[in-house]
C-alpha cells in the first residue's frame, strides 16, 4: 500500500515537473530590439562583430531576446546613432562613441584619447581601473547605459595625397577624421571633416578632402582608399585603442529580465575579445596587399609626433576647464595611464621590441 502511494506521489511530481519546464520557458518574454550601427555591411570585421553579438544574445536566450542590427544609415544616419538611443527611438547601437564628442567631450574616455591607453590597458581601465562607473555617470544625463563591445586596436595614420614631411604640411590639410583626433589636429592647423565610411572614397577621389583615416589595413583595403591617396602613414596616434561601444537606452535596459541583461553583457564581452583578435589576424596580410597594390608606407616624422603629443596634453587641460564631466574623469584616467606606462616599460615593451626585431631577421 505504501509502495503504491509512493509511486503515485512520485509520478504526480514527475508530471508537475514536466509541466513546469514549458511553463518556465513560456514565462520568458519575447523581446525584440533594433541596433543601429555606424558601419557598412561590407566591413565584415566591425559590422560582422555587431551581427555576431546580436546572434549570440539570441542563442543565450533560446531566441527569446532578438536584436536586429542595421548598417549605417539604414535606420538612422550614423551621426544620429546616439540621439536615437537617447530618446528611445531605438533600443541600442554599435558605435565609436567619440564620434559624438560634439555632445560632450567626456565621451572620448569611452573610446580612447590620443596617446592614451592601448586596447589591453583600456579594458583594464574600464573594467578594473574605475573607468566604467565614471563613464556611466557621465552618460546618465543622456539616458544611456554603455557597454564595451569591441576594440579595433591601434589604428593606422591614414591615407594622404601628399607626403607629410613636417608639422607645416598639416596646415590647411582637409582630413576625414572624427573624434578627439580631429580636435588635436585642428590645433596643428588641419581642418577635420566628419564623413561616414561609405562616403570617404568619393570625397578623397573628388579632392573634397586631402587625407582620410579609417581603421587599419584590412578595412582600409576594403574601402579602397589606397587607389586615390597613396601615402599611408603610421601610427594612428589619436586612437591607440579604439574601443567600440554599444549604447543602450536606460529605460529599455531597466525593462529587461536579469537573464537577458546577463546575455547582453556576455555577448558584448565576447565580442570585445573577438573583434580585436579578428583584426590582429587579418591586418598583417592586408598590409602586404596594400603595399603590393601601390600604397607607400611611411611613419610620421618625429617632429609631427612631438607636436601632436604636446597639442594633446594642452587639449586635455583646455577641455577640463570647459567641461566639468571631462575634468571629473581626466585626473583618474591620467593616473591610470601613467601607472600602466610604468609597468609596460618594464616588461611588455622591452620584450616586444626585442622579439619583433629578431623575428624580422628570420628567413621564411
Kinemage of the C-alpha trace (Angstrom):
@kinemage 1
@onewidth
@group {chain A} dominant
@subgroup {mainchain}
@vectorlist {calphas} color= white
{ca unk a 1} P 0.000 0.000 0.000
{ca unk a 2} L 2.758 2.396 0.981
{ca unk a 3} L 4.734 1.353 -2.114
{ca unk a 4} L 1.721 2.142 -4.358
{ca unk a 5} L 1.260 5.528 -2.674
{ca unk a 6} L 4.982 6.307 -3.161
{ca unk a 7} L 4.812 5.650 -6.896
{ca unk a 8} L 1.617 7.671 -7.191
{ca unk a 9} L 3.258 10.622 -5.445
{ca unk a 10} L 6.485 10.451 -7.434
{ca unk a 11} L 4.536 10.030 -10.643
{ca unk a 12} L 2.490 13.106 -9.832
{ca unk a 13} L 5.661 15.051 -9.010
{ca unk a 14} L 7.231 13.990 -12.280
{ca unk a 15} L 4.133 15.136 -14.094
{ca unk a 16} L 4.278 18.524 -12.403
{ca unk a 17} L 7.976 18.823 -13.287
{ca unk a 18} L 7.191 18.021 -16.905
{ca unk a 19} L 4.526 20.691 -16.947
{ca unk a 20} L 6.827 23.183 -15.196
{ca unk a 21} L 9.519 23.091 -17.891
{ca unk a 22} L 7.428 24.519 -20.749
{ca unk a 23} L 5.677 26.832 -18.280
{ca unk a 24} L 9.018 28.364 -17.319
{ca unk a 25} L 10.021 28.665 -20.974
{ca unk a 26} L 6.733 30.343 -21.745
{ca unk a 27} L 7.234 32.791 -18.877
{ca unk a 28} L 10.336 34.243 -20.536
{ca unk a 29} L 9.093 37.264 -22.506
{ca unk a 30} L 9.780 37.732 -26.191
{ca unk a 31} L 11.826 40.918 -26.575
{ca unk a 32} L 12.756 42.481 -29.905
{ca unk a 33} L 15.288 45.298 -30.160
{ca unk a 34} L 16.863 47.200 -33.014
{ca unk a 35} L 20.569 48.037 -33.101
{ca unk a 36} L 21.751 50.886 -35.308
{ca unk a 37} L 25.417 50.813 -36.285
{ca unk a 38} L 27.864 53.190 -37.918
{ca unk a 39} L 29.257 50.595 -40.308
{ca unk a 40} L 28.546 49.416 -43.861
{ca unk a 41} L 27.835 45.687 -44.164
{ca unk a 42} L 30.893 45.306 -46.400
{ca unk a 43} L 33.111 45.650 -43.304
{ca unk a 44} L 32.799 42.074 -42.099
{ca unk a 45} L 35.089 42.749 -39.152
{ca unk a 46} L 33.286 45.570 -37.375
{ca unk a 47} L 29.740 45.225 -38.735
{ca unk a 48} L 30.194 41.474 -38.599
{ca unk a 49} L 31.040 41.770 -34.908
{ca unk a 50} L 27.790 43.636 -34.244
{ca unk a 51} L 25.887 40.952 -36.134
{ca unk a 52} L 27.577 38.162 -34.187
{ca unk a 53} L 26.831 39.917 -30.904
{ca unk a 54} L 23.127 40.029 -31.744
{ca unk a 55} L 23.088 36.372 -32.770
{ca unk a 56} L 24.855 35.413 -29.550
{ca unk a 57} L 22.220 37.184 -27.442
{ca unk a 58} L 19.548 35.162 -29.226
{ca unk a 59} L 21.469 31.925 -28.641
{ca unk a 60} L 21.854 32.616 -24.939
{ca unk a 61} L 18.140 33.304 -24.516
{ca unk a 62} L 16.747 30.477 -26.656
{ca unk a 63} L 15.680 33.006 -29.258
{ca unk a 64} L 13.526 34.978 -26.837
{ca unk a 65} L 15.669 38.127 -26.931
{ca unk a 66} L 16.173 39.189 -30.545
{ca unk a 67} L 18.282 42.156 -31.610
{ca unk a 68} L 18.304 43.110 -35.274
{ca unk a 69} L 21.404 45.031 -36.426
{ca unk a 70} L 21.198 47.695 -39.129
{ca unk a 71} L 24.050 49.023 -41.257
{ca unk a 72} L 24.958 52.685 -41.001
{ca unk a 73} L 22.192 54.845 -42.459
{ca unk a 74} L 19.648 52.030 -42.801
{ca unk a 75} L 17.561 53.065 -39.826
{ca unk a 76} L 19.099 56.397 -38.752
{ca unk a 77} L 22.061 58.370 -40.134
{ca unk a 78} L 25.323 57.419 -38.348
{ca unk a 79} L 25.571 60.918 -36.870
{ca unk a 80} L 22.230 60.352 -35.098
{ca unk a 81} L 23.022 56.974 -33.559
{ca unk a 82} L 23.494 58.317 -30.043
{ca unk a 83} L 20.482 60.616 -30.189
{ca unk a 84} L 18.270 57.777 -31.398
{ca unk a 85} L 19.220 55.678 -28.366
{ca unk a 86} L 18.989 58.636 -26.001
{ca unk a 87} L 15.408 59.466 -26.976
{ca unk a 88} L 14.311 55.828 -27.218
{ca unk a 89} L 13.756 55.721 -30.982
{ca unk a 90} L 15.918 52.591 -30.977
{ca unk a 91} L 16.992 50.440 -28.072
{ca unk a 92} L 20.732 50.166 -28.724
{ca unk a 93} L 23.553 50.945 -31.113
{ca unk a 94} L 27.085 49.822 -32.033
{ca unk a 95} L 29.410 52.798 -32.477
{ca unk a 96} L 32.717 54.509 -31.951
{ca unk a 97} L 31.478 56.710 -29.128
{ca unk a 98} L 33.974 59.515 -29.700
{ca unk a 99} L 32.096 60.372 -32.895
{ca unk a 100} L 29.662 62.125 -30.568
{ca unk a 101} L 32.041 64.363 -28.620
{ca unk a 102} L 30.124 67.306 -30.021
{ca unk a 103} L 27.541 66.479 -27.358
{ca unk a 104} L 30.063 66.000 -24.567
{ca unk a 105} L 33.847 65.856 -24.857
{ca unk a 106} L 33.992 63.440 -21.902
{ca unk a 107} L 32.545 60.766 -24.203
{ca unk a 108} L 36.104 60.425 -25.547
{ca unk a 109} L 37.042 58.469 -22.420
{ca unk a 110} L 34.690 55.717 -23.574
{ca unk a 111} L 36.662 55.238 -26.800
{ca unk a 112} L 40.193 56.349 -26.028
{ca unk a 113} L 42.275 59.508 -26.101
{ca unk a 114} L 45.237 60.488 -28.261
{ca unk a 115} L 48.487 58.991 -26.919
{ca unk a 116} L 46.380 57.207 -24.339
{ca unk a 117} L 45.794 53.590 -23.399
{ca unk a 118} L 46.239 50.656 -25.739
{ca unk a 119} L 43.498 48.050 -26.126
{ca unk a 120} L 44.525 45.927 -23.164
{ca unk a 121} L 45.047 48.941 -20.957
{ca unk a 122} L 41.705 50.454 -21.943
{ca unk a 123} L 39.847 47.285 -20.998
{ca unk a 124} L 41.763 47.213 -17.716
{ca unk a 125} L 40.778 50.840 -17.085
{ca unk a 126} L 37.114 50.312 -17.880
{ca unk a 127} L 36.605 47.028 -16.014
{ca unk a 128} L 39.118 47.061 -13.168
{ca unk a 129} L 40.572 50.581 -13.044
{ca unk a 130} L 37.441 52.506 -12.120
{ca unk a 131} L 36.635 53.748 -15.606
{ca unk a 132} L 33.210 52.187 -16.094
{ca unk a 133} L 31.489 53.880 -13.120
{ca unk a 134} L 32.916 57.250 -14.154
{ca unk a 135} L 31.858 56.903 -17.790
{ca unk a 136} L 28.416 55.588 -16.886
{ca unk a 137} L 27.853 58.517 -14.578
{ca unk a 138} L 28.647 60.844 -17.490
{ca unk a 139} L 26.168 59.011 -19.759
{ca unk a 140} L 23.287 59.200 -17.271
{ca unk a 141} L 22.126 62.600 -18.435
{ca unk a 142} L 21.732 61.203 -21.951
{ca unk a 143} L 19.572 58.246 -20.832
{ca unk a 144} L 22.321 55.862 -21.943
{ca unk a 145} L 23.919 52.790 -20.382
{ca unk a 146} L 27.197 51.962 -22.124
{ca unk a 147} L 28.865 48.600 -22.730
{ca unk a 148} L 32.309 47.835 -24.147
{ca unk a 149} L 31.537 45.743 -27.224
{ca unk a 150} L 34.768 45.545 -29.207
{ca unk a 151} L 38.143 47.093 -29.931
{ca unk a 152} L 39.983 47.544 -33.214
{ca unk a 153} L 43.367 48.046 -31.568
{ca unk a 154} L 45.846 50.709 -32.611
{ca unk a 155} L 44.851 52.342 -35.876
{ca unk a 156} L 46.850 53.454 -38.868
{ca unk a 157} L 47.504 57.126 -39.534
{ca unk a 158} L 45.515 57.245 -42.746
{ca unk a 159} L 45.988 57.912 -46.472
{ca unk a 160} L 47.332 61.227 -47.799
{ca unk a 161} L 47.533 62.663 -51.284
{ca unk a 162} L 50.880 64.265 -50.476
{ca unk a 163} L 53.739 63.409 -48.149
{ca unk a 164} L 53.782 64.687 -44.586
{ca unk a 165} L 57.365 65.834 -44.066
{ca unk a 166} L 56.846 68.273 -41.208
{ca unk a 167} L 54.200 69.892 -38.997
{ca unk a 168} L 53.867 72.627 -41.625
{ca unk a 169} L 52.357 70.100 -44.039
{ca unk a 170} L 49.359 69.754 -41.704
{ca unk a 171} L 48.430 73.414 -42.048
{ca unk a 172} L 45.209 73.673 -44.064
{ca unk a 173} L 45.074 69.895 -44.628
{ca unk a 174} L 41.443 68.808 -45.071
{ca unk a 175} L 41.262 65.413 -43.445
{ca unk a 176} L 38.457 62.986 -42.792
{ca unk a 177} L 38.938 62.255 -39.100
{ca unk a 178} L 36.466 62.150 -36.270
{ca unk a 179} L 36.522 62.389 -32.525
{ca unk a 180} L 39.287 63.703 -30.339
{ca unk a 181} L 41.976 63.242 -33.001
{ca unk a 182} L 40.302 65.885 -35.133
{ca unk a 183} L 40.408 68.325 -32.227
{ca unk a 184} L 44.127 67.743 -31.777
{ca unk a 185} L 44.851 68.102 -35.488
{ca unk a 186} L 42.895 71.351 -35.642
{ca unk a 187} L 45.354 72.773 -33.096
{ca unk a 188} L 48.091 71.945 -35.616
{ca unk a 189} L 46.317 73.727 -38.465
{ca unk a 190} L 44.467 70.830 -40.088
{ca unk a 191} L 40.773 71.016 -40.992
{ca unk a 192} L 38.984 67.886 -39.716
{ca unk a 193} L 35.944 66.602 -41.605
{ca unk a 194} L 33.245 64.219 -40.329
{ca unk a 195} L 32.390 61.828 -43.172
{ca unk a 196} L 30.770 58.372 -42.810
{ca unk a 197} L 32.684 55.327 -44.023
{ca unk a 198} L 30.535 54.872 -47.116
{ca unk a 199} L 31.420 58.362 -48.395
{ca unk a 200} L 35.168 58.504 -47.670
{ca unk a 201} L 36.356 57.106 -51.005
{ca unk a 202} L 34.347 59.516 -53.146
{ca unk a 203} L 35.367 62.520 -51.035
{ca unk a 204} L 39.038 61.586 -51.382
{ca unk a 205} L 38.705 60.830 -55.093
{ca unk a 206} L 36.986 64.165 -55.844
{ca unk a 207} L 39.527 66.132 -53.818
{ca unk a 208} L 36.953 67.320 -51.304
{ca unk a 209} L 39.466 66.163 -48.705
{ca unk a 210} L 43.250 65.761 -48.826
{ca unk a 211} L 43.538 62.804 -46.472
{ca unk a 212} L 41.438 60.271 -44.618
{ca unk a 213} L 41.816 57.802 -41.819
{ca unk a 214} L 39.523 54.912 -41.099
{ca unk a 215} L 40.788 51.991 -39.040
{ca unk a 216} L 43.596 49.782 -40.301
{ca unk a 217} L 44.846 47.698 -43.238
{ca unk a 218} L 42.023 45.165 -43.507
{ca unk a 219} L 39.176 47.676 -43.515
{ca unk a 220} L 41.192 50.315 -45.376
{ca unk a 221} L 41.792 47.902 -48.221
{ca unk a 222} L 38.069 47.129 -48.440
{ca unk a 223} L 37.337 50.841 -48.732
{ca unk a 224} L 39.975 51.116 -51.480
{ca unk a 225} L 41.459 54.347 -50.147
{ca unk a 226} L 44.937 53.488 -51.450
{ca unk a 227} L 43.657 53.841 -55.011
{ca unk a 228} L 43.045 57.575 -54.574
{ca unk a 229} L 45.704 58.514 -51.997
{ca unk a 230} L 48.934 56.507 -51.950
{ca unk a 231} L 50.799 57.785 -48.895
{ca unk a 232} L 49.894 55.509 -45.977
{ca unk a 233} L 51.090 56.696 -42.571
{ca unk a 234} L 51.608 55.063 -39.203
{ca unk a 235} L 50.811 55.132 -36.357
{ca unk a 236} L 47.284 56.381 -35.675
{ca unk a 237} L 48.374 58.186 -32.523
{ca unk a 238} L 44.861 59.574 -31.968
{ca unk a 239} L 43.464 56.098 -31.309
{ca unk a 240} L 45.972 53.708 -29.820
{ca unk a 241} L 42.869 51.930 -28.660
{ca unk a 242} L 39.586 52.466 -30.458
{ca unk a 243} L 37.100 50.824 -28.137
{ca unk a 244} L 33.673 50.096 -29.594
{ca unk a 245} L 30.579 50.874 -27.547
{ca unk a 246} L 27.047 49.593 -27.508
{ca unk a 247} L 24.887 52.353 -26.078
{ca unk a 248} L 21.587 51.133 -24.628
{ca unk a 249} L 18.561 53.229 -23.759
{ca unk a 250} L 18.290 53.227 -19.961
{ca unk a 251} L 14.547 52.511 -19.873
{ca unk a 252} L 14.892 49.645 -22.335
{ca unk a 253} L 17.725 48.241 -20.238
{ca unk a 254} L 15.787 48.535 -16.980
{ca unk a 255} L 12.854 46.657 -18.514
{ca unk a 256} L 14.933 43.588 -19.394
{ca unk a 257} L 14.792 40.432 -17.258
{ca unk a 258} L 18.028 39.813 -15.350
{ca unk a 259} L 18.891 36.797 -17.518
{ca unk a 260} L 18.572 38.909 -20.692
{ca unk a 261} L 20.852 41.557 -19.218
{ca unk a 262} L 23.407 38.852 -18.449
{ca unk a 263} L 23.137 37.537 -22.013
{ca unk a 264} L 23.711 41.007 -23.467
{ca unk a 265} L 26.722 41.650 -21.236
{ca unk a 266} L 28.167 38.237 -22.042
{ca unk a 267} L 27.786 38.748 -25.795
{ca unk a 268} L 29.380 42.199 -25.585
{ca unk a 269} L 32.332 40.851 -23.594
{ca unk a 270} L 32.856 38.015 -26.091
{ca unk a 271} L 32.965 40.442 -28.991
{ca unk a 272} L 35.379 42.717 -27.142
{ca unk a 273} L 37.882 39.885 -27.327
{ca unk a 274} L 36.810 38.506 -30.707
{ca unk a 275} L 36.892 41.790 -32.647
{ca unk a 276} L 40.438 42.593 -31.570
{ca unk a 277} L 41.573 39.059 -32.383
{ca unk a 278} L 39.894 39.285 -35.782
{ca unk a 279} L 41.723 42.500 -36.685
{ca unk a 280} L 45.044 41.202 -35.360
{ca unk a 281} L 44.706 38.109 -37.535
{ca unk a 282} L 43.686 39.946 -40.708
{ca unk a 283} L 45.767 43.132 -40.672
{ca unk a 284} L 49.251 41.696 -41.442
{ca unk a 285} L 48.262 40.122 -44.768
{ca unk a 286} L 46.081 43.109 -45.644
{ca unk a 287} L 49.026 45.472 -45.141
{ca unk a 288} L 51.144 43.386 -47.500
{ca unk a 289} L 48.383 43.529 -50.107
{ca unk a 290} L 48.032 47.301 -49.759
{ca unk a 291} L 51.750 47.776 -50.326
{ca unk a 292} L 51.629 45.386 -53.255
{ca unk a 293} L 48.828 47.461 -54.764
{ca unk a 294} L 50.780 50.702 -54.545
{ca unk a 295} L 50.375 52.074 -51.032
{ca unk a 296} L 53.539 53.836 -49.860
{ca unk a 297} L 54.021 53.016 -46.183
{ca unk a 298} L 55.715 55.670 -44.055
{ca unk a 299} L 55.940 56.844 -40.451
{ca unk a 300} L 55.032 60.289 -39.223
{ca unk a 301} L 58.164 62.400 -38.722
{ca unk a 302} L 59.245 62.759 -35.101
{ca unk a 303} L 58.503 66.492 -35.047
{ca unk a 304} L 54.906 65.738 -36.064
{ca unk a 305} L 54.572 63.154 -33.298
{ca unk a 306} L 56.046 65.506 -30.701
{ca unk a 307} L 53.843 68.382 -31.810
{ca unk a 308} L 50.773 66.166 -31.705
{ca unk a 309} L 51.643 64.896 -28.237
{ca unk a 310} L 52.145 68.444 -26.948
{ca unk a 311} L 48.890 69.612 -28.532
{ca unk a 312} L 47.056 66.640 -26.998
{ca unk a 313} L 48.276 67.381 -23.484
{ca unk a 314} L 47.292 71.038 -23.910
{ca unk a 315} L 43.858 69.990 -25.138
{ca unk a 316} L 43.147 67.890 -22.035
{ca unk a 317} L 43.766 70.953 -19.863
{ca unk a 318} L 41.535 73.108 -22.063
{ca unk a 319} L 38.700 70.567 -22.085
{ca unk a 320} L 38.940 70.128 -18.323
{ca unk a 321} L 38.477 73.879 -17.902
{ca unk a 322} L 35.401 73.890 -20.155
{ca unk a 323} L 33.652 70.650 -19.236
{ca unk a 324} L 33.081 69.517 -15.609
{ca unk a 325} L 32.472 65.939 -16.778
{ca unk a 326} L 35.849 65.851 -18.562
{ca unk a 327} L 37.509 67.403 -15.515
{ca unk a 328} L 35.983 64.763 -13.233
{ca unk a 329} L 37.353 61.840 -15.251
{ca unk a 330} L 40.672 63.095 -16.637
{ca unk a 331} L 42.849 63.043 -13.470
{ca unk a 332} L 41.880 59.448 -12.653
{ca unk a 333} L 42.340 58.335 -16.260
{ca unk a 334} L 45.705 60.082 -16.460
{ca unk a 335} L 46.934 58.472 -13.243
{ca unk a 336} L 45.942 55.081 -14.602
{ca unk a 337} L 47.744 55.862 -17.882
{ca unk a 338} L 50.925 56.739 -16.014
{ca unk a 339} L 50.774 53.557 -13.913
{ca unk a 340} L 50.218 51.402 -16.996
{ca unk a 341} L 53.049 53.090 -18.883
{ca unk a 342} L 55.441 52.464 -15.992
{ca unk a 343} L 54.574 48.749 -15.974
{ca unk a 344} L 54.603 48.226 -19.736
{ca unk a 345} L 58.052 49.878 -19.934
{ca unk a 346} L 59.414 47.263 -17.519
{ca unk a 347} L 58.371 44.049 -19.280
{ca unk a 348} L 55.960 44.353 -22.184
{ca unk a 349} L 57.748 46.902 -24.323
{ca unk a 350} L 61.318 45.539 -23.973
{ca unk a 351} L 60.235 42.001 -24.821
{ca unk a 352} L 58.042 43.095 -27.726
{ca unk a 353} L 60.719 45.342 -29.226
{ca unk a 354} L 63.401 42.671 -28.946
{ca unk a 355} L 61.211 39.859 -30.267
{ca unk a 356} L 59.805 41.832 -33.190
{ca unk a 357} L 63.284 42.898 -34.278
{ca unk a 358} L 64.687 39.371 -34.109
{ca unk a 359} L 61.705 37.721 -35.777
{ca unk a 360} L 62.056 40.191 -38.648
{ca unk a 361} L 65.539 38.785 -39.297
{ca unk a 362} L 64.349 35.200 -39.611
{ca unk a 363} L 64.115 33.623 -43.035
{ca unk a 364} L 60.667 32.469 -44.070
